[in-house]
């Protein structure tokens, strides 16, 4: 089982998401808690991929589509 550490930016993003779509934020946290922490990866059903916008803040990071 992996330890998950949330950056301040990730915490702010989740907080903002919860303000508008609490169910989406809960689903993201569930995926992190039940899949990422346990297996170290998310299911292919969530279409995980690397972000590759060279000018983006998250370039090089992984993303998945939870909802």
Beta strands, then each sheet from edge to edge (+ up, - down):
strand 1: 49-50
strand 2: 62-63
sheet 1: 1+ 2-
end
